[in-house]
Amino acid sequence: QVQLVESGGDLVQPGGSLRLSCAASGFTFSSSAMSWYRQAPGKQRELVAAFTRIGFTNYADSVKGRFTISRDNAKNTVYLQMNSLKPEDTAVYYCHANTLRQLSYWGQGTQVTVSS
């Protein structure tokens, strides 16, 4: 059974930092592309950061220089370090996996709220 379990979401003040984690199981994590998406109220889900199967990373322009995606294949976990948070970063953040067989999986999401 495939599971993606996000954690680390919280209420944080503008300028603060958070680290999201996504623990994966039930598929071959090391050969899968892993990504973080987010969805704000009334908006479409958007890609925030991605870690490709061959080790490249991609970021949305809005988070470049502030967010960092990383992965630990030994722990089957992908992380999203978020610094210099802004109110517009408020959203539900989702972990996504795209396996070598092109199967797509989503986590349940974790809420990040940036507010003073």
Order of alpha helices (4+ residues) and beta strands (2+ residues): beta-beta-beta-beta-beta-beta-beta-beta-beta-beta-beta
